[in-house]
Amino acid sequence: MKKNILNLFLLIALFIGVTSCKRKGEIPPVKPQGTSLTIADLKAIASCTNNCNKVFTTDTYLSAVVLADDVTGNFYKETFVRDATGAIHLTFKAAPIIFIGDSIRINMKGLSIGYNPTTYMLEVDSIDTDKSMIKLGAGTYPQPKVLDMNLINTPNYFAGFINDLVEIKGIGFSPADANQLYVNINTTAQSRLMNSCGGDPITLRTNAYAKFAGQKTPSGFGNIIGIATNFGTTKQLVIRNTTEWSMTYTSCVTPGLYIKKNFNDALITSGGWTTQNVTGNINWVTSTLGSWANKPYAQISNFVSGNQVCESWLISPPINLSASTNPILTFQNACNYTGPVLEVLVSTNYTSGSPNTATWTPLTYTLSAGGFAFVNSGNISMSAYKTSGVTIAYKYTGTASSGRTWELDDIIVSEN
């Protein structure tokens, strides 16, 4: 009898010991009752300027997948999460026990949504993990979104990646920041400049508590995965660990990039581009005015003391797509006023001089709606032209009674 009683007490003690070993954050502290919101919903609330209540007073839930954890020490009391509509920055009162790929649910009751006044990032601050968070399970390892450094300075482009997991291809540290400690001694955090093969920079930001802070940054060029962040107007990347570097090249190579023209040098014909005036004397020029302020782009208009009759071409150098797999053409375009549509054409037999000596095929693209509003052309397939000597051209036409102003930027042929 005494033996049975003793065994009973041992079983009770074992049960208490096992159940008490559960980590905080794994016991559901909240019930899934109330309104569910997406990150896009939270962004809309945070962006509201019409006396919107940005503090939640009722059970309101956000479910998302964890993109970063504190395993390597570069993130502390914070994480970044993603759902189907976007990504957001979360900070905590205590370090949460969550890992990359975990699905979590946050009860927003008592919390607020807003943009950090220093970083300009969408975030929820000071979350109590025991009170407001539940771990739903471990999911599929989240995949990064490709951040195209050719477009990073295009207005509003980078904003679509902030707080999200991204991959940058064709990038390396600047000469001054290669082979240097990730974080200098006696420094709480360090910024190191990285340049893309197209020349556009981004800053790598590293916390002194990162386990790799005392290691040296790599040399060469390649690909990197990290979280896209902001600090004021400074575009930043924060890596989760150093294993997500892939420094394959000793010189600057952007895999899958065949041609890029962004007019950042304020020159129309640099990089082998040419112009041809078939009719009239209306020329392509660069400008920095309007909605694309402070970023040079190509512009053409036939309005010079009235509308002028013209046919003016902007023509790329020959592009070799013979080894390509799924090449696409993309560009930004804007227009205003009325007149003929800007034609986009491709040729495989143009060499030089008058474009009338070659055969051209029109390409379909997404046009600007006007008002000088830039839009992306969409992905224009170039798979029918996987050969050498491919030429892209933009044909502008003006009449004596009409003529739109057209603007172009970020002309890129690359792998999809």
C-alpha positions as a Python dict, from the first residue, in 0.01 Angstrom:
ca = {
    (1, 'M'): (0, 0, 0),
    (2, 'K'): (277, 240, 94),
    (3, 'K'): (455, 147, -227),
    (4, 'N'): (144, 232, -433),
    (5, 'I'): (106, 567, -257),
    (6, 'L'): (472, 643, -321),
    (7, 'N'): (435, 557, -689),
    (8, 'L'): (129, 783, -709),
    (9, 'F'): (324, 1078, -564),
    (10, 'L'): (609, 1011, -810),
    (11, 'L'): (366, 1018, -1104),
    (12, 'I'): (215, 1345, -983),
    (13, 'A'): (560, 1500, -941),
    (14, 'L'): (664, 1381, -1288),
    (15, 'F'): (348, 1533, -1442),
    (16, 'I'): (407, 1867, -1270),
    (17, 'G'): (770, 1866, -1381),
    (18, 'V'): (689, 1793, -1745),
    (19, 'T'): (411, 2048, -1772),
    (20, 'S'): (618, 2320, -1602),
    (21, 'C'): (896, 2272, -1859),
    (22, 'K'): (686, 2418, -2138),
    (23, 'R'): (839, 2740, -2262),
    (24, 'K'): (648, 3062, -2220),
    (25, 'G'): (492, 3169, -2544),
    (26, 'E'): (388, 2813, -2632),
    (27, 'I'): (82, 2808, -2405),
    (28, 'P'): (-207, 2979, -2579),
    (29, 'P'): (-262, 3299, -2373),
    (30, 'V'): (-542, 3431, -2589),
    (31, 'K'): (-850, 3292, -2756),
    (32, 'P'): (-893, 3329, -3133),
    (33, 'Q'): (-1206, 3538, -3098),
    (34, 'G'): (-1240, 3880, -3251),
    (35, 'T'): (-1144, 4052, -3574),
    (36, 'S'): (-855, 3928, -3789),
    (37, 'L'): (-649, 4186, -3976),
    (38, 'T'): (-379, 4158, -4239),
    (39, 'I'): (-58, 4359, -4250),
    (40, 'A'): (-212, 4559, -4534),
    (41, 'D'): (-503, 4644, -4301),
    (42, 'L'): (-259, 4758, -4031),
    (43, 'K'): (-68, 4965, -4285),
    (44, 'A'): (-389, 5140, -4389),
    (45, 'I'): (-470, 5220, -4026),
    (46, 'A'): (-118, 5347, -3960),
    (47, 'S'): (-133, 5567, -4271),
    (48, 'C'): (-471, 5716, -4184),
    (49, 'T'): (-468, 6092, -4117),
    (50, 'N'): (-837, 6141, -4044),
    (51, 'N'): (-846, 6102, -3663),
    (52, 'C'): (-817, 5722, -3688),
    (53, 'N'): (-783, 5523, -3368),
    (54, 'K'): (-449, 5346, -3392),
    (55, 'V'): (-475, 5186, -3046),
    (56, 'F'): (-671, 4862, -3035),
    (57, 'T'): (-923, 4828, -2752),
    (58, 'T'): (-1081, 4497, -2850),
    (59, 'D'): (-950, 4154, -2944),
    (60, 'T'): (-799, 4200, -3288),
    (61, 'Y'): (-560, 3946, -3436),
    (62, 'L'): (-266, 3942, -3672),
    (63, 'S'): (-136, 3606, -3797),
    (64, 'A'): (200, 3594, -3979),
    (65, 'V'): (520, 3398, -4039),
    (66, 'V'): (846, 3481, -3861),
    (67, 'L'): (1128, 3601, -4086),
    (68, 'A'): (1404, 3658, -3828),
    (69, 'D'): (1497, 3532, -3481),
    (70, 'D'): (1764, 3601, -3218),
    (71, 'V'): (1969, 3285, -3269),
    (72, 'T'): (2277, 3472, -3396),
    (73, 'G'): (2220, 3780, -3180),
    (74, 'N'): (2175, 4030, -3460),
    (75, 'F'): (1809, 4071, -3362),
    (76, 'Y'): (1709, 4122, -2998),
    (77, 'K'): (1360, 4161, -2856),
    (78, 'E'): (1234, 4204, -3210),
    (79, 'T'): (1134, 4015, -3517),
    (80, 'F'): (998, 4075, -3865),
    (81, 'V'): (694, 3886, -3988),
    (82, 'R'): (517, 3845, -4321),
    (83, 'D'): (171, 3753, -4439),
    (84, 'A'): (27, 3742, -4790),
    (85, 'T'): (-15, 4122, -4794),
    (86, 'G'): (316, 4252, -4663),
    (87, 'A'): (567, 4257, -4378),
    (88, 'I'): (594, 4436, -4043),
    (89, 'H'): (843, 4497, -3760),
    (90, 'L'): (750, 4371, -3412),
    (91, 'T'): (929, 4462, -3088),
    (92, 'F'): (883, 4283, -2754),
    (93, 'K'): (918, 4357, -2384),
    (94, 'A'): (1116, 4034, -2348),
    (95, 'A'): (1293, 3817, -2603),
    (96, 'P'): (1030, 3592, -2762),
    (97, 'I'): (1089, 3220, -2802),
    (98, 'I'): (1020, 3202, -3172),
    (99, 'F'): (1221, 3086, -3471),
    (100, 'I'): (1237, 3152, -3842),
    (101, 'G'): (941, 2986, -4013),
    (102, 'D'): (717, 2984, -3705),
    (103, 'S'): (358, 3092, -3750),
    (104, 'I'): (244, 3327, -3473),
    (105, 'R'): (-70, 3516, -3380),
    (106, 'I'): (-65, 3853, -3205),
    (107, 'N'): (-361, 3989, -3011),
    (108, 'M'): (-347, 4363, -3082),
    (109, 'K'): (-568, 4456, -2786),
    (110, 'G'): (-387, 4724, -2588),
    (111, 'L'): (-125, 4769, -2862),
    (112, 'S'): (-93, 5037, -3126),
    (113, 'I'): (12, 5042, -3490),
    (114, 'G'): (223, 5315, -3646),
    (115, 'Y'): (533, 5421, -3834),
    (116, 'N'): (848, 5459, -3627),
    (117, 'P'): (942, 5830, -3645),
    (118, 'T'): (1313, 5748, -3677),
    (119, 'T'): (1316, 5450, -3910),
    (120, 'Y'): (987, 5520, -4092),
    (121, 'M'): (912, 5148, -4065),
    (122, 'L'): (567, 5003, -3994),
    (123, 'E'): (576, 4844, -3650),
    (124, 'V'): (396, 4722, -3341),
    (125, 'D'): (591, 4807, -3027),
    (126, 'S'): (637, 4658, -2679),
    (127, 'I'): (447, 4331, -2720),
    (128, 'D'): (405, 4118, -2407),
    (129, 'T'): (466, 3763, -2533),
    (130, 'D'): (282, 3595, -2242),
    (131, 'K'): (-23, 3818, -2278),
    (132, 'S'): (-50, 3884, -2649),
    (133, 'M'): (131, 3619, -2854),
    (134, 'I'): (68, 3257, -2937),
    (135, 'K'): (284, 3029, -3148),
    (136, 'L'): (62, 2841, -3391),
    (137, 'G'): (332, 2608, -3521),
    (138, 'A'): (639, 2576, -3737),
    (139, 'G'): (583, 2628, -4106),
    (140, 'T'): (772, 2629, -4433),
    (141, 'Y'): (1101, 2820, -4427),
    (142, 'P'): (1015, 3161, -4576),
    (143, 'Q'): (1174, 3241, -4910),
    (144, 'P'): (1326, 3583, -4984),
    (145, 'K'): (1189, 3826, -5237),
    (146, 'V'): (1439, 3947, -5497),
    (147, 'L'): (1529, 4313, -5441),
    (148, 'D'): (1643, 4456, -5773),
    (149, 'M'): (1923, 4702, -5702),
    (150, 'N'): (1875, 4847, -6049),
    (151, 'L'): (1547, 4989, -5921),
    (152, 'I'): (1637, 5070, -5561),
    (153, 'N'): (1638, 5445, -5619),
    (154, 'T'): (1316, 5437, -5819),
    (155, 'P'): (1059, 5626, -5610),
    (156, 'N'): (842, 5398, -5395),
    (157, 'Y'): (1022, 5080, -5509),
    (158, 'F'): (1225, 5009, -5193),
    (159, 'A'): (926, 5094, -4974),
    (160, 'G'): (759, 4777, -5100),
    (161, 'F'): (1035, 4563, -4946),
    (162, 'I'): (1087, 4730, -4606),
    (163, 'N'): (1053, 4483, -4313),
    (164, 'D'): (1062, 4188, -4555),
    (165, 'L'): (1313, 3913, -4626),
    (166, 'V'): (1499, 3991, -4948),
    (167, 'E'): (1776, 3860, -5167),
    (168, 'I'): (2012, 4096, -5350),
    (169, 'K'): (2208, 3964, -5645),
    (170, 'G'): (2532, 4110, -5776),
    (171, 'I'): (2654, 4304, -5472),
    (172, 'G'): (2971, 4345, -5268),
    (173, 'F'): (3124, 4563, -4999),
    (174, 'S'): (3282, 4890, -5098),
    (175, 'P'): (3666, 4880, -5095),
    (176, 'A'): (3674, 5065, -4763),
    (177, 'D'): (3435, 4817, -4596),
    (178, 'A'): (3553, 4483, -4741),
    (179, 'N'): (3768, 4264, -4512),
    (180, 'Q'): (3671, 4473, -4211),
    (181, 'L'): (3510, 4367, -3883),
    (182, 'Y'): (3136, 4355, -3909),
    (183, 'V'): (3135, 4570, -3595),
    (184, 'N'): (3438, 4766, -3476),
    (185, 'I'): (3555, 4714, -3117),
    (186, 'N'): (3380, 4937, -2862),
    (187, 'T'): (3100, 5012, -3107),
    (188, 'T'): (2736, 4924, -3036),
    (189, 'A'): (2645, 4883, -3404),
    (190, 'Q'): (2819, 4925, -3738),
    (191, 'S'): (2719, 5037, -4085),
    (192, 'R'): (2912, 4898, -4383),
    (193, 'L'): (2849, 5021, -4736),
    (194, 'M'): (2772, 4772, -5012),
    (195, 'N'): (2758, 4857, -5382),
    (196, 'S'): (2560, 4672, -5643),
    (197, 'C'): (2712, 4600, -5980),
    (198, 'G'): (2493, 4876, -6116),
    (199, 'G'): (2655, 5116, -5870),
    (200, 'D'): (2356, 5174, -5643),
    (201, 'P'): (2444, 5137, -5272),
    (202, 'I'): (2278, 4993, -4964),
    (203, 'T'): (2405, 4988, -4605),
    (204, 'L'): (2462, 4667, -4408),
    (205, 'R'): (2376, 4728, -4043),
    (206, 'T'): (2509, 4491, -3776),
    (207, 'N'): (2449, 4478, -3399),
    (208, 'A'): (2755, 4445, -3172),
    (209, 'Y'): (2582, 4150, -2999),
    (210, 'A'): (2576, 3948, -3321),
    (211, 'K'): (2784, 3632, -3285),
    (212, 'F'): (2963, 3721, -3607),
    (213, 'A'): (3036, 4083, -3507),
    (214, 'G'): (3406, 4002, -3465),
    (215, 'Q'): (3435, 3833, -3804),
    (216, 'K'): (3548, 4014, -4117),
    (217, 'T'): (3326, 4110, -4405),
    (218, 'P'): (3389, 3914, -4727),
    (219, 'S'): (3548, 4046, -5043),
    (220, 'G'): (3426, 3985, -5395),
    (221, 'F'): (3075, 3999, -5532),
    (222, 'G'): (2773, 3774, -5516),
    (223, 'N'): (2434, 3736, -5351),
    (224, 'I'): (2311, 3816, -5000),
    (225, 'I'): (1992, 3749, -4803),
    (226, 'G'): (1865, 3969, -4520),
    (227, 'I'): (1590, 4193, -4388),
    (228, 'A'): (1534, 4522, -4571),
    (229, 'T'): (1510, 4809, -4323),
    (230, 'N'): (1519, 5185, -4312),
    (231, 'F'): (1684, 5448, -4095),
    (232, 'G'): (1546, 5782, -4201),
    (233, 'T'): (1634, 5801, -4569),
    (234, 'T'): (1912, 5543, -4544),
    (235, 'K'): (1827, 5210, -4705),
    (236, 'Q'): (1961, 4923, -4495),
    (237, 'L'): (1998, 4547, -4490),
    (238, 'V'): (2028, 4339, -4171),
    (239, 'I'): (2152, 3983, -4216),
    (240, 'R'): (2037, 3688, -4008),
    (241, 'N'): (2368, 3503, -4035),
    (242, 'T'): (2681, 3496, -4252),
    (243, 'T'): (2589, 3166, -4416),
    (244, 'E'): (2344, 3357, -4635),
    (245, 'W'): (2630, 3517, -4828),
    (246, 'S'): (2725, 3365, -5162),
    (247, 'M'): (3032, 3553, -5281),
    (248, 'T'): (3096, 3370, -5608),
    (249, 'Y'): (3270, 3635, -5816),
    (250, 'T'): (3595, 3825, -5777),
    (251, 'S'): (3468, 4103, -6002),
    (252, 'C'): (3130, 4268, -6029),
    (253, 'V'): (2879, 4041, -6201),
    (254, 'T'): (2501, 4062, -6181),
    (255, 'P'): (2370, 3718, -6277),
    (256, 'G'): (2106, 3736, -6545),
    (257, 'L'): (2145, 4108, -6622),
    (258, 'Y'): (2191, 4174, -6994),
    (259, 'I'): (2150, 4550, -7014),
    (260, 'K'): (2055, 4836, -6785),
    (261, 'K'): (1998, 5202, -6865),
    (262, 'N'): (1888, 5428, -6579),
    (263, 'F'): (2012, 5771, -6698),
    (264, 'N'): (2163, 5839, -6354),
    (265, 'D'): (2462, 5992, -6533),
    (266, 'A'): (2222, 6240, -6699),
    (267, 'L'): (2339, 6120, -7041),
    (268, 'I'): (2113, 5984, -7314),
    (269, 'T'): (2380, 5807, -7523),
    (270, 'S'): (2612, 5659, -7261),
    (271, 'G'): (2654, 5283, -7257),
    (272, 'G'): (2631, 5252, -7634),
    (273, 'W'): (2279, 5393, -7670),
    (274, 'T'): (2211, 5606, -7978),
    (275, 'T'): (1943, 5838, -8111),
    (276, 'Q'): (1813, 5875, -8466),
    (277, 'N'): (1590, 6155, -8597),
    (278, 'V'): (1405, 6016, -8899),
    (279, 'T'): (1189, 6328, -8928),
    (280, 'G'): (1234, 6668, -8764),
    (281, 'N'): (1485, 6775, -8501),
    (282, 'I'): (1318, 6678, -8173),
    (283, 'N'): (1574, 6513, -7947),
    (284, 'W'): (1568, 6285, -7647),
    (285, 'V'): (1702, 6465, -7336),
    (286, 'T'): (1737, 6394, -6964),
    (287, 'S'): (1543, 6570, -6691),
    (288, 'T'): (1494, 6560, -6313),
    (289, 'L'): (1166, 6749, -6284),
    (290, 'G'): (817, 6637, -6190),
    (291, 'S'): (721, 6320, -6005),
    (292, 'W'): (1065, 6167, -6065),
    (293, 'A'): (1230, 6464, -5891),
    (294, 'N'): (1608, 6448, -5839),
    (295, 'K'): (1639, 6123, -6036),
    (296, 'P'): (1745, 6168, -6399),
    (297, 'Y'): (1525, 6009, -6665),
    (298, 'A'): (1485, 6034, -7043),
    (299, 'Q'): (1226, 6272, -7181),
    (300, 'I'): (1098, 6379, -7520),
    (301, 'S'): (834, 6629, -7632),
    (302, 'N'): (753, 6777, -7972),
    (303, 'F'): (609, 7096, -7825),
    (304, 'V'): (850, 7375, -7919),
    (305, 'S'): (654, 7694, -7987),
    (306, 'G'): (376, 7464, -8097),
    (307, 'N'): (367, 7098, -8201),
    (308, 'Q'): (642, 6988, -8438),
    (309, 'V'): (626, 6698, -8683),
    (310, 'C'): (888, 6444, -8583),
    (311, 'E'): (994, 6081, -8559),
    (312, 'S'): (1270, 6036, -8301),
    (313, 'W'): (1424, 5705, -8194),
    (314, 'L'): (1615, 5599, -7883),
    (315, 'I'): (1806, 5278, -7963),
    (316, 'S'): (1994, 5034, -7741),
    (317, 'P'): (2332, 4880, -7819),
    (318, 'P'): (2318, 4516, -7939),
    (319, 'I'): (2222, 4272, -7663),
    (320, 'N'): (2339, 3911, -7656),
    (321, 'L'): (2054, 3687, -7543),
    (322, 'S'): (2189, 3368, -7701),
    (323, 'A'): (2261, 3207, -7361),
    (324, 'S'): (1949, 3338, -7188),
    (325, 'T'): (1675, 3120, -7041),
    (326, 'N'): (1372, 3340, -6983),
    (327, 'P'): (1472, 3700, -7064),
    (328, 'I'): (1235, 3989, -7004),
    (329, 'L'): (1234, 4362, -7073),
    (330, 'T'): (1108, 4607, -6810),
    (331, 'F'): (1111, 4984, -6787),
    (332, 'Q'): (937, 5277, -6623),
    (333, 'N'): (728, 5513, -6835),
    (334, 'A'): (527, 5830, -6782),
    (335, 'C'): (341, 6066, -7013),
    (336, 'N'): (112, 6364, -7032),
    (337, 'Y'): (-105, 6547, -7286),
    (338, 'T'): (-242, 6387, -7603),
    (339, 'G'): (-77, 6236, -7906),
    (340, 'P'): (63, 5911, -8047),
    (341, 'V'): (165, 5632, -7811),
    (342, 'L'): (536, 5571, -7760),
    (343, 'E'): (626, 5256, -7954),
    (344, 'V'): (859, 4991, -7813),
    (345, 'L'): (1025, 4779, -8081),
    (346, 'V'): (1274, 4496, -8110),
    (347, 'S'): (1503, 4400, -8398),
    (348, 'T'): (1755, 4126, -8464),
    (349, 'N'): (1908, 4280, -8779),
    (350, 'Y'): (1966, 4645, -8691),
    (351, 'T'): (2330, 4749, -8703),
    (352, 'S'): (2351, 5129, -8710),
    (353, 'G'): (2221, 5444, -8877),
    (354, 'S'): (1865, 5484, -8993),
    (355, 'P'): (1623, 5243, -8820),
    (356, 'N'): (1438, 5210, -9151),
    (357, 'T'): (1713, 4975, -9272),
    (358, 'A'): (1606, 4706, -9022),
    (359, 'T'): (1301, 4495, -8944),
    (360, 'W'): (1124, 4589, -8620),
    (361, 'T'): (860, 4404, -8419),
    (362, 'P'): (635, 4599, -8179),
    (363, 'L'): (623, 4497, -7813),
    (364, 'T'): (319, 4542, -7590),
    (365, 'Y'): (363, 4713, -7254),
    (366, 'T'): (169, 4880, -6974),
    (367, 'L'): (131, 5249, -7054),
    (368, 'S'): (124, 5536, -6810),
    (369, 'A'): (-226, 5673, -6754),
    (370, 'G'): (-92, 6026, -6793),
    (371, 'G'): (-37, 6312, -6553),
    (372, 'F'): (337, 6235, -6560),
    (373, 'A'): (267, 5931, -6339),
    (374, 'F'): (536, 5667, -6382),
    (375, 'V'): (427, 5304, -6413),
    (376, 'N'): (617, 4983, -6469),
    (377, 'S'): (591, 4837, -6817),
    (378, 'G'): (530, 4490, -6681),
    (379, 'N'): (744, 4190, -6773),
    (380, 'I'): (778, 4186, -7151),
    (381, 'S'): (892, 3845, -7271),
    (382, 'M'): (1203, 3839, -7489),
    (383, 'S'): (1207, 3460, -7521),
    (384, 'A'): (1141, 3483, -7896),
    (385, 'Y'): (1470, 3670, -7937),
    (386, 'K'): (1726, 3441, -7772),
    (387, 'T'): (2006, 3528, -8008),
    (388, 'S'): (2290, 3778, -8034),
    (389, 'G'): (2249, 4124, -8181),
    (390, 'V'): (1911, 4201, -8026),
    (391, 'T'): (1823, 4572, -8026),
    (392, 'I'): (1552, 4752, -7829),
    (393, 'A'): (1417, 5085, -7953),
    (394, 'Y'): (1172, 5352, -7842),
    (395, 'K'): (1002, 5535, -8129),
    (396, 'Y'): (847, 5875, -8058),
    (397, 'T'): (608, 6033, -8305),
    (398, 'G'): (474, 6389, -8301),
    (399, 'T'): (233, 6558, -8541),
    (400, 'A'): (163, 6920, -8625),
    (401, 'S'): (-148, 6913, -8405),
    (402, 'S'): (-58, 6679, -8118),
    (403, 'G'): (224, 6518, -7926),
    (404, 'R'): (252, 6369, -7580),
    (405, 'T'): (546, 6424, -7354),
    (406, 'W'): (699, 6084, -7281),
    (407, 'E'): (944, 5994, -7004),
    (408, 'L'): (1149, 5674, -6961),
    (409, 'D'): (1371, 5525, -6693),
    (410, 'D'): (1522, 5202, -6563),
    (411, 'I'): (1532, 5013, -6893),
    (412, 'I'): (1641, 4660, -6805),
    (413, 'V'): (1674, 4331, -6991),
    (414, 'S'): (1731, 4046, -6747),
    (415, 'E'): (1631, 3694, -6657),
    (416, 'N'): (1283, 3667, -6514),
}
